[in-house]
Each structure stands twice: as structure tokens, then as C-alpha cells.
Amino acid sequence: DAGITQSPRHKVTETGTPVTLRCHQTENHRYMYWYRQDPGHGLRLIHYSYGVKDTDKGEVSDGYSVSRSKTEDFLLTLESATSSQTSVYFCAIRPGGLTRSYEQYFGPGTRLTVT
Amino acid sequence: AQKVTQAQTEISVVEKEDVTLDCVYETRDTTYYLFWYKQPPSGELVFLIRRNSFDEQNEISGRYSWNFQKSTSSFNFTITASQVVDSAVYFCALSTQETSGSRLTFGEGTQLTVNP
């Protein structure tokens, strides 16, 4: 158990509304990631963070923003949700330290539906 | 650029059969890491294994085994004597030291169904 929670777990929202998804970790890992999972695409990286206030874009970042004001929380915001953002969103952490392990551990996911 | 290809979209087997899931990767980096994840019907993503590019030893864990071959850029996953509980989507993924943030590049996944 990597101590990762996501909230909400399910959300239905209307086109044009802002939405914020939260990822919370309990083990002070430096690296955190947001992915989206869609049929036929596997998982694709939206944004990632390598420390408090340090973030960078992934391959599908358009329409999304992120913030990380505390080590334990990584927020993903859809400024104006569109139907193409209907997806399952996963947060992940990457343990660091001396082993420099590269595997990532995932939260339970958030299913977002934009109507 | 990195790419992972899982050509098998769906596989269906009968319990106790052996099954191999294929994974082919592309990268120009000399140091990289390969992974397999399992996503059961409940939806969570479970880390199964990591392999480093400099270690081509195959690995066995119970009924699971992994065959890493740099010559063919493949990292295949075999389940021996499959069980119904093995039914899941399996993802192969790649990460490299040169990729910013050490992000994972995923294949599209293989849906494995094990029938009783």
C-alpha cells in the first residue's frame, strides 16, 4: 500500500464547469504524476511534479493545470471541462531515495464524466 | 521518443492453460526500465515487476515469468497454469533516465480473460 488516495472517486459534471481532482499521499514522495486512461490509449501522462511548486507538462496537458503547494497534495484542475475529458484519472507516486527506483505506484483512480 | 506496443488487444484462454503476453518497446536511450502492471476488473493498477536494461536475466515469481530480450526489444510476460483470478488488463510500460520526470510510457494493454 503506497498510501495514495484520490478524491472524488466518481464525478459527473457539465461541460464548461471547472473541476478539481485531488491526489493525497502520506509518505512524502517527491515525484507525483497525473495520468488519464482511455480505451485504446493505455495511460497517458497529463502533468507531473518533482517537488513543491515544481511541475511540468506531459503529453496530453492541454486543458489541464496542476498545483502542488504541499508535498502530500497534487491537484489537477480542468478549467472548463469538455466531453473529451471524460476519462479515468490516475495519480501516481515514484519512490526516490538511494535506490532511485523508477516504478510508480498508483492511486485508486477517479472516474470523471463530462455531460 | 519512447514507444511501447502490445499487439494483442484481447486474449481468451481456458483455466490451466499457459499464456504469453507480448510487449515490444522502442527507445534510443541506453539505460531504461521496463514494467508490467495488472489492472483487475476492480480498476486499480498493480505493479508486478521492473526490469533494468542492463540486467537481461529472466525472472520467475510463482506462476509468473518474464522474458527480457534486448536483441528483439521485447519484454514478454508468461502466466503458467492460468487461473480465473488472472483475468485482467495487463500493461507493459517503459521509463528512461533521459525522459524528463522519468515518466512511464504505456502500451495500450492486453485484456486477458481466463475462462473456467
Interface residues (C-beta under 8 A of the other chain):
Chain A: Y31 Y33 Y35 G40 H41 G42 L43 R44 L45 Y48 Y50 D56 G58 V88 F90 A92 R94 S101 Y102 E103 Q104 Y105 F106 P108 G109
Chain B: V4 Y33 F35 Y37 G43 E44 L45 F47 R50 F91 S95 S100 G101 S102 R103 L104 F106 G107 E108 G109
